Amino acid sequence: MIVYQADKSRFLDDHDNRDIEHVIAAKYLQRTGRYAAESEFRSWKNSLGEMAKVLRDPGIPDNIGVGVEFGIPQTSKRIDFILSGRTDEGPKVIIVELKQWSEAKLSPKDGLVIARRGGHAAESEGTHPCYQAWSYAALLEGFNEAVYERNVALNPCAYLHNYVQDGIIDDPLHYGDYIRKAPLFLKGEAERQRLRDFIKQHVKYGDNAELIYEIENGRIKPSKALVDSLAGLMKGNQEFVLIDDQKVAFESAIALATRASEAKKQVAIIQGGPGTGKSIIAINLLVRLSKLGLVSKYVSKNAAPRAVYKAKLTGTFKQTAISNLFSGSGSFVETGANAFDALIVDEAHRLNEKSGIYGNLGKNQIKEIIHSSKSAIFFVDDDQVVTLSDIGYTAELEKWARAAGAEITHMQLASQFRCGGSDAYMEWLDNTLGLRETANTTLSPDEFDFRVLDSPNEVHELIAERNAINNKSRVVAGYCWDWVSKKKPDQNDVVIPEHNYAKRWNLDKDGSLWIVAPGSIHEVGCIHTCQGLELDYVGVIVGMDLVARKGEMVTQPSARSRMDRSIRGWKSMMKSAPEETRARVDRIIRNTYKTLMSRGMKGCYVYCVDAETQNHFRKALSSTCSDGA
């Protein structure tokens, strides 16, 4: 969908004689059935006025195509301003990301910047305008058939017409890669002339907006170049090889997706515990379905799996065109019905009801995902629900699938490849954590390398030794310590004074890439940065939220950090539904530690802050099981 399209002459006439913001607002209402927000109206008035000044150059053809608010198919994103035409080499499109910003702050994260957005008074972290423009171009190049079949050259840029150069927004160290991909133009006549020269460089002849029309109506399908690139990155990578029931589930899901239609939706619910390979199957599905020409995305509520698998597929931590194949679970609030052939939802148990930063958008993420796809493939483990806002239980997935009239297929992954492939360890863990009684009341060393160590320093030192081999070992902890370093970067977070142990949470700089980022071995991860991912060895610090008393595990939600969102609101909920709330919170805390203690494929080393809990774990080990390094 595009809100407004014309040629340069018509655009300037609408600006001069009809107030362009009113023209755009009327067309927006006509196209969407909604009135534009006041902030959008102001943006059109100011930014399009600036673009009118830019286009008043006789060297820019009068019949160059002009498009405003170009809706990118299958997303809620819109390109602010596009120009179309050609040179002697072929068809050209210029993408202009417009911003009214006058200041910003650096973010240490790749491609992100801190600024006031959308008329909000508060600052927030989001994509840099140059990254934004480049990513839109990459999306069109990868999925719009009119673009890649006609070899349309896309030239993205960003125009911040109120922003005076300050060395922040144009910082070459933080943003140089994206500014080279999408040039940045700032405030002032000299900058305006640079933008005019950029336009004239890339568009020599007008096309009466014909190319904009073709792109708007272009078929959405992954390009061969994108699919070949993705397949090439996986080829020969042993990490993505499917084994036993993983292969069965994969082929079954492919069959369901290829036969799905608007008239007969398909919903696959693939259940499996930790280490059964859910994420590996999901990534393989993304590649195969894309190769079959089906428009698909890998979806997860948690950013960590998306970030890590993108990095593994691209071989870099930098954002690439492949990023467009990955999406958060809250991205489908405004997506049209059956816009995707398949949505592959990893860690589906982490889905939420509402979306958006403030949890105020949409109705239900499960409903929206099923609505947006002909085939929805959910990977779920009901025993890994770790927050009060998680709603993706199997029963809930079934409910919304039935409501959509979808055909439901269940699959079960039984083979366990993590934790040394030891089902005995997983049974023992359930029993020891008090999740459920099993026959595995003790654990022997030949079943799994589980150790209880005398101090957090011993845990960290041993994990660091293991990590030196291949960067696949990390220390994690229950979220029982405040994130002090968020506002005081020189401070530590996980502090255990009696052992002179002090480490930082890694929730900021590397964030979602904590589990693979170089140097993060010196820090501590939590449930939010490791769920859905695996290590060779994991060290776990058990806080006071889970303690042993008289031989039984007891949960203490008040020991959780006040900054942890996992059980936020539990005290208020206790007033209205104490028994239900107590049971839910109890399960979440136990599930959290099961998830943390099942990240390691080869070993798990534990230290408990509480001495009685430390002893409880030791007693659960067989007499021949060592607890030293």
C-alpha positions as CSV (number, residue, x, y, z in Angstrom):
1,M,0.0,0.0,0.0
2,I,1.2,3.5,-0.8
3,V,-0.7,6.5,0.6
4,Y,0.3,9.1,-2.0
5,Q,2.0,8.8,-5.5
6,A,2.5,11.5,-8.2
7,D,5.3,13.0,-10.2
8,K,7.4,15.9,-9.0
9,S,5.3,18.6,-10.7
10,R,2.1,17.3,-9.1
11,F,3.7,16.9,-5.7
12,L,5.0,20.5,-5.7
13,D,1.6,21.8,-6.9
14,D,-0.1,19.9,-4.0
15,H,2.4,21.4,-1.6
16,D,2.1,24.9,-2.8
17,N,-1.7,25.1,-3.4
18,R,-3.4,22.4,-1.3
19,D,-1.2,22.1,1.8
20,I,0.4,18.7,1.2
21,E,-0.2,17.5,4.8
22,H,-4.0,17.8,4.3
23,V,-3.7,15.9,1.0
24,I,-1.7,13.1,2.6
25,A,-4.1,12.9,5.6
26,A,-7.1,12.6,3.3
27,K,-5.5,9.8,1.3
28,Y,-4.3,8.1,4.5
29,L,-7.9,8.0,5.8
30,Q,-9.1,6.7,2.4
31,R,-6.5,4.0,2.3
32,T,-6.5,2.8,5.9
33,G,-9.9,3.8,7.3
34,R,-8.1,5.6,10.2
35,Y,-7.3,9.2,11.0
36,A,-3.7,10.0,11.1
37,A,-2.2,10.8,14.5
38,E,-1.4,14.5,15.2
39,S,2.4,13.7,15.3
40,E,2.2,12.2,11.8
41,F,0.3,15.2,10.5
42,R,3.0,17.5,11.9
43,S,5.7,15.3,10.4
44,W,4.1,15.5,7.0
45,K,3.8,19.2,7.2
46,N,7.4,19.8,8.2
47,S,9.3,17.0,6.5
48,L,7.5,17.1,3.2
49,G,8.0,20.9,3.2
50,E,11.7,20.2,3.4
51,M,11.5,17.7,0.5
52,A,9.6,20.3,-1.6
53,K,12.6,22.6,-1.1
54,V,15.0,19.8,-2.1
55,L,13.0,19.0,-5.3
56,R,13.0,22.6,-6.5
57,D,15.9,22.1,-8.7
58,P,15.7,22.2,-12.5
59,G,18.2,19.4,-12.7
60,I,15.7,17.0,-11.1
61,P,13.2,15.9,-13.8
62,D,9.6,17.2,-13.4
63,N,8.3,13.7,-14.2
64,I,10.3,11.9,-11.5
65,G,8.0,9.6,-9.5
66,V,7.2,10.7,-5.9
67,G,5.7,8.4,-3.3
68,V,4.8,9.2,0.3
69,E,4.2,6.6,3.1
70,F,5.0,3.4,1.1
71,G,3.7,0.5,3.2
72,I,6.2,-2.4,3.1
73,P,4.2,-5.6,2.6
74,Q,3.9,-8.0,5.5
75,T,5.2,-5.4,8.0
76,S,3.7,-2.4,9.8
77,K,6.6,-0.4,8.5
78,R,6.3,2.5,6.0
79,I,8.9,4.2,3.9
80,D,8.6,7.9,4.4
81,F,9.5,9.1,0.9
82,I,10.5,7.5,-2.4
83,L,11.6,8.8,-5.8
84,S,11.6,6.7,-8.9
85,G,13.1,7.1,-12.4
86,R,16.1,5.8,-14.3
87,T,19.6,6.4,-15.6
88,D,21.2,5.0,-18.7
89,E,22.0,1.8,-16.7
90,G,18.4,1.0,-15.8
91,P,15.5,1.7,-13.3
92,K,16.3,3.5,-10.0
93,V,14.5,4.1,-6.8
94,I,15.7,6.5,-4.0
95,I,14.4,5.7,-0.5
96,V,14.5,8.7,1.9
97,E,14.0,8.2,5.7
98,L,12.8,11.5,7.1
99,K,13.4,12.5,10.7
100,Q,12.6,15.8,12.6
101,W,15.1,15.0,15.3
102,S,17.5,17.7,16.6
103,E,19.5,15.6,19.0
104,A,20.4,12.0,19.8
105,K,22.6,9.9,22.0
106,L,24.9,7.0,21.1
107,S,23.9,3.4,21.8
108,P,26.7,0.8,22.2
109,K,24.4,-1.7,20.3
110,D,24.9,-2.3,16.6
111,G,22.8,0.0,14.4
112,L,20.8,1.6,17.3
113,V,20.6,5.2,18.6
114,I,18.8,6.9,21.5
115,A,16.4,9.7,20.5
116,R,12.9,11.1,21.1
117,R,10.7,9.4,18.5
118,G,7.2,9.9,17.2
119,G,6.6,13.1,19.2
120,H,7.2,11.4,22.5
121,A,8.8,13.4,25.3
122,A,10.8,10.4,26.6
123,E,13.9,9.1,24.8
124,S,14.0,5.5,23.6
125,E,16.4,3.2,21.9
126,G,15.8,2.3,18.2
127,T,17.3,1.9,14.9
128,H,19.6,4.6,13.4
129,P,17.9,6.4,10.5
130,C,20.6,5.2,8.0
131,Y,20.2,1.6,9.2
132,Q,16.4,2.1,8.9
133,A,16.6,3.3,5.3
134,W,19.1,0.5,4.3
135,S,17.0,-2.2,6.0
136,Y,13.9,-1.1,4.0
137,A,16.0,-1.3,0.8
138,A,17.2,-4.8,1.8
139,L,13.7,-5.9,2.4
140,L,12.5,-4.8,-1.0
141,E,15.5,-6.3,-2.7
142,G,15.0,-9.6,-0.9
143,F,11.2,-10.0,-1.3
144,N,9.7,-7.7,-3.9
145,E,9.6,-9.5,-7.3
146,A,9.3,-6.3,-9.2
147,V,12.5,-5.0,-7.7
148,Y,14.7,-8.1,-8.2
149,E,13.3,-9.3,-11.5
150,R,13.7,-5.8,-13.1
151,N,17.1,-5.3,-11.4
152,V,15.9,-2.1,-9.9
153,A,18.8,-0.3,-8.1
154,L,17.7,0.9,-4.7
155,N,19.5,3.9,-3.2
156,P,18.6,4.5,0.4
157,C,19.5,7.6,2.5
158,A,18.4,9.5,5.6
159,Y,17.5,13.2,5.8
160,L,17.4,14.8,9.3
161,H,16.6,18.3,8.3
162,N,16.6,19.8,11.9
163,Y,19.8,18.1,13.0
164,V,23.0,20.1,13.1
165,Q,26.1,17.9,12.8
166,D,27.4,17.0,16.2
167,G,29.6,13.9,15.8
168,I,26.9,11.7,17.4
169,I,24.3,10.9,14.8
170,D,27.2,10.8,12.2
171,D,29.7,9.0,14.5
172,P,31.9,7.1,12.1
173,L,32.9,4.4,14.7
174,H,29.3,3.5,15.7
175,Y,27.4,4.2,12.5
176,G,29.9,4.4,9.7
177,D,28.9,1.1,8.1
178,Y,25.3,2.2,7.8
179,I,26.1,5.7,6.7
180,R,28.1,4.3,3.9
181,K,25.2,2.1,2.9
182,A,22.6,4.9,3.2
183,P,24.2,8.4,3.2
184,L,23.1,10.9,5.9
185,F,22.0,14.4,5.2
186,L,21.6,17.0,8.0
187,K,20.4,20.6,8.5
188,G,21.5,23.5,6.3
189,E,21.5,24.6,2.7
190,A,24.8,22.9,2.0
191,E,23.4,19.5,3.2
192,R,20.2,20.2,1.2
193,Q,22.3,20.7,-1.9
194,R,24.2,17.4,-1.2
195,L,20.9,15.6,-1.1
196,R,19.9,17.2,-4.4
197,D,23.2,16.0,-5.9
198,F,22.6,12.5,-4.6
199,I,19.2,12.4,-6.3
200,K,20.5,13.7,-9.6
201,Q,23.3,11.2,-9.4
202,H,20.9,8.3,-9.2
203,V,17.9,9.5,-11.2
204,K,18.6,11.1,-14.6
205,Y,15.2,10.6,-16.3
206,G,11.7,10.6,-14.8
207,D,9.2,7.7,-15.2
208,N,5.9,9.3,-14.2
209,A,5.9,7.2,-11.1
210,E,5.4,4.0,-13.1
211,L,8.1,2.1,-11.1
212,I,6.5,3.0,-7.8
213,Y,3.2,1.5,-9.1
214,E,5.0,-1.7,-10.2
215,I,6.7,-2.1,-6.8
216,E,3.5,-1.4,-4.9
217,N,1.9,-4.2,-6.9
218,G,4.9,-6.5,-7.1
219,R,4.5,-10.1,-6.0
220,I,6.0,-10.9,-2.6
221,K,8.4,-13.8,-2.8
222,P,12.0,-14.4,-1.5
223,S,14.6,-13.7,-4.2
224,K,16.9,-16.5,-5.4
225,A,19.9,-14.5,-4.4
226,L,18.7,-14.3,-0.8
227,V,17.7,-18.0,-0.6
228,D,21.0,-19.1,-2.2
229,S,22.9,-16.9,0.3
230,L,21.1,-18.4,3.3
231,A,21.4,-22.0,2.1
232,G,25.1,-21.4,1.4
233,L,25.7,-20.3,5.0
234,M,24.2,-23.4,6.4
235,K,25.8,-25.9,4.0
236,G,28.4,-28.0,5.8
237,N,27.5,-26.5,9.2
238,Q,27.2,-29.6,11.5
239,E,25.2,-27.5,14.0
240,F,22.2,-27.5,11.7
241,V,22.2,-31.2,10.8
242,L,18.9,-32.8,11.7
243,I,18.8,-36.2,13.6
244,D,16.1,-38.8,14.1
245,D,12.8,-37.3,15.2
246,Q,14.1,-33.8,14.3
247,K,14.1,-34.9,10.7
248,V,10.6,-36.4,11.0
249,A,9.2,-33.2,12.5
250,F,11.0,-31.1,9.8
251,E,9.6,-33.0,6.8
252,S,6.1,-33.1,8.3
253,A,6.1,-29.4,8.9
254,I,7.3,-28.8,5.3
255,A,4.4,-30.9,4.0
256,L,1.9,-29.0,6.1
257,A,3.2,-25.6,5.0
258,T,3.2,-26.5,1.3
259,R,-0.4,-27.7,1.4
260,A,-1.7,-24.8,3.5
261,S,-4.0,-22.3,1.9
262,E,-6.2,-19.3,2.8
263,A,-9.2,-21.7,2.8
264,K,-7.5,-24.3,5.0
265,K,-5.0,-23.0,7.4
266,Q,-2.5,-25.3,9.0
267,V,-1.2,-25.1,12.6
268,A,1.6,-27.4,13.7
269,I,2.3,-27.7,17.4
270,I,5.7,-29.3,18.0
271,Q,6.4,-30.2,21.6
272,G,9.8,-30.9,23.0
273,G,11.8,-30.4,26.2
274,P,15.2,-28.7,26.6
275,G,17.8,-30.0,24.1
276,T,15.4,-31.7,21.7
277,G,16.5,-29.4,18.9
278,K,13.4,-27.2,18.5
279,S,15.4,-24.1,17.4
280,I,17.6,-26.1,14.9
281,I,14.5,-27.5,13.2
282,A,13.0,-24.0,13.1
283,I,16.1,-22.5,11.3
284,N,16.1,-25.4,8.9
285,L,12.4,-24.8,8.2
286,L,13.1,-21.1,7.5
287,V,15.8,-22.0,4.9
288,R,13.9,-24.8,3.2
289,L,10.5,-22.9,3.0
290,S,12.3,-19.8,1.6
291,K,14.0,-22.0,-1.0
292,L,10.6,-23.3,-2.0
293,G,9.5,-19.8,-2.7
294,L,7.2,-19.5,0.4
295,V,7.3,-16.2,2.3
296,S,8.3,-17.2,5.8
297,K,9.8,-15.8,9.0
298,Y,11.4,-17.1,12.1
299,V,9.5,-15.6,15.1
300,S,10.4,-15.5,18.7
301,K,9.2,-13.3,21.6
302,N,12.7,-13.4,23.1
303,A,15.3,-11.4,21.2
304,A,18.2,-13.7,22.2
305,P,17.5,-16.6,19.9
306,R,16.9,-14.3,16.9
307,A,20.1,-12.4,17.5
308,V,22.2,-15.5,18.0
309,Y,20.9,-17.4,15.0
310,K,21.2,-14.3,12.7
311,A,24.8,-14.0,13.8
312,K,25.5,-17.7,13.2
313,L,23.9,-17.6,9.8
314,T,25.7,-14.5,8.7
315,G,29.0,-15.1,10.4
316,T,28.9,-11.6,11.9
317,F,27.3,-9.7,14.7
318,K,26.4,-6.9,12.2
319,Q,22.9,-6.5,10.8
320,T,22.5,-7.9,7.3
321,A,19.7,-8.4,4.8
322,I,19.1,-11.8,6.4
323,S,17.7,-9.8,9.4
324,N,14.5,-9.4,7.5
325,L,13.8,-13.1,7.9
326,F,13.6,-12.8,11.7
327,S,10.9,-11.1,13.7
328,G,9.6,-10.5,17.2
329,S,6.3,-12.0,18.2
330,G,4.6,-8.6,18.5
331,S,5.2,-7.6,14.8
332,F,1.8,-8.9,13.5
333,V,-0.7,-6.6,15.2
334,E,-1.5,-4.8,11.9
335,T,-0.5,-7.6,9.4
336,G,-3.1,-8.6,6.9
337,A,-4.8,-12.0,6.8
338,N,-2.6,-14.8,5.3
339,A,0.2,-12.3,4.4
340,F,2.8,-15.0,5.1
341,D,2.9,-18.5,3.8
342,A,4.5,-19.7,7.0
343,L,5.4,-18.3,10.4
344,I,7.9,-20.4,12.4
345,V,7.5,-19.6,16.1
346,D,10.3,-20.7,18.3
347,E,9.9,-20.7,22.1
348,A,6.1,-20.3,21.6
349,H,5.5,-20.8,25.3
350,R,7.0,-17.3,25.7
351,L,4.3,-15.6,23.6
352,N,2.4,-12.7,25.3
353,E,-1.2,-11.5,25.1
354,K,-0.4,-7.9,24.2
355,S,2.4,-6.3,22.2
356,G,4.3,-3.1,22.2
357,I,6.7,-1.5,24.6
358,Y,3.8,-0.6,27.0
359,G,1.9,-3.9,26.4
360,N,-1.0,-2.0,24.9
361,L,-1.1,-3.1,21.3
362,G,-3.1,-5.9,19.6
363,K,-5.4,-8.5,21.2
364,N,-3.4,-11.7,21.4
365,Q,-0.1,-12.7,19.8
366,I,-1.2,-16.3,19.1
367,K,-4.3,-15.1,17.4
368,E,-2.4,-12.5,15.3
369,I,0.3,-15.0,14.2
370,I,-2.3,-17.5,13.1
371,H,-4.3,-14.8,11.4
372,S,-1.2,-13.5,9.5
373,S,-0.2,-16.9,8.1
374,K,-1.5,-19.8,6.0
375,S,0.7,-22.1,8.1
376,A,1.8,-21.4,11.7
377,I,4.4,-23.7,13.1
378,F,4.8,-23.5,16.9
379,F,7.6,-25.0,18.9
380,V,6.6,-25.3,22.5
381,D,7.6,-26.6,25.9
382,D,5.0,-25.9,28.6
383,D,7.6,-26.6,31.3
384,Q,9.7,-23.5,30.1
385,V,7.1,-20.9,30.9
386,V,9.2,-18.4,33.0
387,T,7.1,-15.2,33.4
388,L,3.6,-14.3,34.4
389,S,3.0,-12.8,31.0
390,D,3.8,-16.0,29.1
391,I,0.6,-17.4,27.6
392,G,1.8,-19.8,24.9
393,Y,0.7,-23.1,26.5
394,T,-0.3,-25.9,24.2
395,A,-3.9,-25.6,25.2
396,E,-3.9,-21.9,24.3
397,L,-2.3,-22.6,20.9
398,E,-5.0,-25.2,20.2
399,K,-7.8,-22.8,21.3
400,W,-6.8,-20.1,18.8
401,A,-6.1,-22.6,16.1
402,R,-9.6,-24.0,16.4
403,A,-11.1,-20.4,16.5
404,A,-9.4,-19.8,13.1
405,G,-10.8,-23.0,11.7
406,A,-7.3,-24.3,11.2
407,E,-6.3,-28.0,10.8
408,I,-4.1,-28.9,13.9
409,T,-1.2,-31.3,13.8
410,H,0.7,-32.4,16.9
411,M,4.2,-33.6,16.9
412,Q,6.5,-34.7,19.8
413,L,10.3,-34.5,20.0
414,A,11.5,-37.2,22.3
415,S,15.2,-37.5,21.6
416,Q,17.2,-35.3,24.0
417,F,20.6,-34.0,22.6
418,R,21.5,-31.6,25.4
419,C,22.9,-32.5,28.8
420,G,25.0,-35.3,27.3
421,G,21.8,-36.8,25.9
422,S,20.9,-37.9,29.4
423,D,17.2,-38.3,30.0
424,A,18.2,-39.5,33.5
425,Y,19.6,-36.0,34.2
426,M,16.4,-34.3,33.1
427,E,14.4,-36.6,35.3
428,W,16.7,-36.1,38.2
429,L,16.5,-32.3,37.7
430,D,12.7,-32.4,37.8
431,N,12.8,-34.4,41.0
432,T,15.5,-32.3,42.7
433,L,13.9,-28.9,41.9
434,G,10.5,-30.2,43.1
435,L,8.8,-29.9,39.7
436,R,7.6,-33.5,39.8
437,E,8.5,-36.7,41.5
438,T,10.5,-39.2,39.5
439,A,12.4,-42.4,40.1
440,N,15.7,-40.5,39.6
441,T,16.4,-39.4,43.1
442,T,20.2,-39.4,42.7
443,L,22.6,-38.7,39.8
444,S,25.8,-40.5,39.1
445,P,28.8,-38.9,37.3
446,D,28.5,-41.2,34.3
447,E,25.0,-39.8,33.6
448,F,26.0,-36.1,33.5
449,D,28.8,-33.9,34.7
450,F,26.9,-32.0,37.4
451,R,29.0,-30.5,40.2
452,V,28.2,-28.5,43.4
453,L,31.0,-26.1,44.1
454,D,31.9,-24.3,47.3
455,S,32.0,-20.8,46.0
456,P,30.8,-18.7,43.0
457,N,34.5,-18.0,42.2
458,E,35.1,-21.7,41.8
459,V,32.2,-21.9,39.4
460,H,33.3,-19.0,37.4
461,E,36.9,-20.1,37.2
462,L,36.0,-23.6,36.1
463,I,33.6,-22.3,33.4
464,A,36.2,-19.9,32.2
465,E,38.6,-22.8,31.7
466,R,36.0,-24.7,29.7
467,N,35.2,-21.5,27.7
468,A,38.8,-21.0,26.6
469,I,38.5,-24.1,24.4
470,N,35.7,-22.8,22.1
471,N,33.8,-19.9,23.6
472,K,30.8,-22.1,24.5
473,S,30.6,-21.9,28.2
474,R,29.0,-19.2,30.4
475,V,27.8,-18.4,34.0
476,V,24.2,-17.6,34.6
477,A,22.2,-16.8,37.7
478,G,18.6,-16.4,39.0
479,Y,17.5,-12.8,38.8
480,C,18.0,-12.1,42.5
481,W,20.3,-9.1,42.1
482,D,19.4,-5.6,40.9
483,W,20.8,-4.4,37.6
484,V,22.7,-1.6,39.2
485,S,25.1,-1.2,36.3
486,K,22.3,-0.1,34.0
487,K,22.6,3.4,35.4
488,K,26.0,3.1,37.0
489,P,28.3,1.3,34.5
490,D,31.2,1.2,36.9
491,Q,29.2,-0.8,39.5
492,N,28.8,-4.6,39.7
493,D,25.4,-6.3,40.0
494,V,25.8,-9.9,41.2
495,V,27.7,-9.3,44.4
496,I,28.3,-12.1,47.0
497,P,30.4,-10.4,49.7
498,E,31.4,-13.5,51.7
499,H,33.2,-14.9,48.7
500,N,34.5,-11.5,47.4
501,Y,32.6,-12.3,44.2
502,A,31.4,-9.3,42.1
503,K,30.3,-9.5,38.5
504,R,28.1,-7.5,36.1
505,W,24.9,-8.7,34.5
506,N,25.3,-8.6,30.7
507,L,22.0,-7.1,29.8
508,D,23.1,-3.9,28.1
509,K,26.1,-3.9,25.7
510,D,25.8,-7.3,24.2
511,G,22.3,-7.9,25.3
512,S,20.8,-10.6,23.1
513,L,24.2,-11.7,21.9
514,W,25.5,-12.3,25.4
515,I,25.8,-16.1,24.9
516,V,28.2,-15.8,22.0
517,A,29.8,-12.3,22.5
518,P,33.6,-12.4,23.1
519,G,34.4,-11.2,26.5
520,S,31.1,-11.9,28.1
521,I,32.6,-14.9,30.0
522,H,33.5,-12.3,32.6
523,E,29.9,-11.4,33.2
524,V,26.7,-13.2,34.3
525,G,23.7,-14.0,32.2
526,C,20.1,-14.6,33.2
527,I,17.0,-16.4,31.9
528,H,16.3,-13.5,29.5
529,T,19.6,-13.8,27.6
530,C,19.9,-17.6,27.4
531,Q,16.5,-19.3,27.0
532,G,16.3,-21.2,23.7
533,L,20.1,-21.4,23.4
534,E,22.7,-23.9,24.4
535,L,26.2,-24.1,25.7
536,D,28.8,-26.8,26.3
537,Y,29.1,-26.0,30.0
538,V,26.9,-23.8,32.1
539,G,27.6,-22.4,35.6
540,V,24.5,-21.6,37.6
541,I,24.3,-19.4,40.7
542,V,21.1,-20.2,42.6
543,G,19.8,-17.2,44.5
544,M,17.5,-17.0,47.5
545,D,14.3,-17.3,45.4
546,L,14.8,-21.1,45.5
547,V,15.8,-22.7,48.8
548,A,15.7,-26.1,50.4
549,R,13.9,-26.3,53.7
550,K,13.5,-29.6,55.6
551,G,14.5,-31.6,52.5
552,E,12.0,-29.9,50.2
553,M,12.5,-27.1,47.7
554,V,10.6,-23.9,48.5
555,T,10.3,-20.8,46.4
556,Q,10.6,-17.2,47.7
557,P,9.4,-14.8,45.1
558,S,10.2,-11.8,47.3
559,A,13.9,-12.6,46.9
560,R,13.7,-11.9,43.1
561,S,15.1,-8.5,42.1
562,R,12.5,-5.7,41.9
563,M,13.8,-5.1,38.4
564,D,12.9,-8.5,37.1
565,R,9.8,-8.4,35.0
566,S,9.2,-12.2,35.1
567,I,6.9,-12.0,38.1
568,R,6.1,-8.3,38.1
569,G,2.7,-7.7,39.7
570,W,2.6,-10.9,41.7
571,K,2.0,-9.1,45.0
572,S,-1.1,-7.4,43.7
573,M,-2.3,-10.6,42.1
574,M,-2.0,-12.4,45.5
575,K,-4.7,-10.1,46.9
576,S,-7.4,-11.3,44.4
577,A,-6.2,-14.8,43.6
578,P,-3.7,-16.0,46.2
579,E,-3.7,-19.7,45.6
580,E,-3.6,-19.5,41.8
581,T,-0.9,-16.7,41.9
582,R,1.2,-18.6,44.4
583,A,1.1,-21.8,42.2
584,R,2.0,-19.8,39.1
585,V,4.9,-18.0,40.6
586,D,6.2,-21.2,42.3
587,R,6.2,-22.9,38.9
588,I,7.9,-20.0,37.2
589,I,10.8,-19.9,39.6
590,R,11.3,-23.7,39.4
591,N,11.0,-23.6,35.6
592,T,13.6,-20.8,35.5
593,Y,16.2,-22.9,37.2
594,K,15.4,-26.0,35.2
595,T,15.9,-23.9,32.1
596,L,19.2,-22.5,33.3
597,M,20.5,-25.9,34.5
598,S,19.7,-27.5,31.1
599,R,21.6,-25.0,28.9
600,G,24.8,-27.1,29.1
601,M,25.4,-30.0,26.7
602,K,28.4,-31.4,28.6
603,G,28.1,-30.1,32.1
604,C,26.5,-27.9,34.8
605,Y,28.3,-26.5,37.8
606,V,26.3,-25.0,40.6
607,Y,26.7,-22.7,43.6
608,C,23.8,-22.0,45.9
609,V,23.8,-18.8,48.0
610,D,21.9,-20.6,50.7
611,A,23.9,-23.3,52.6
612,E,20.9,-25.6,53.1
613,T,20.1,-25.5,49.4
614,Q,23.8,-26.2,48.6
615,N,23.6,-29.3,50.9
616,H,20.3,-30.4,49.3
617,F,21.9,-30.6,45.8
618,R,24.9,-32.4,47.2
619,K,22.7,-35.1,48.9
620,A,20.9,-35.6,45.6
621,L,24.2,-36.7,44.0
622,S,25.3,-40.3,44.3
623,S,28.2,-40.9,46.7
624,T,30.6,-41.5,43.8
625,C,29.7,-38.1,42.2
626,S,32.5,-35.6,42.7
627,D,31.9,-32.0,43.6
628,G,35.3,-30.5,42.8
629,A,37.0,-29.3,39.7
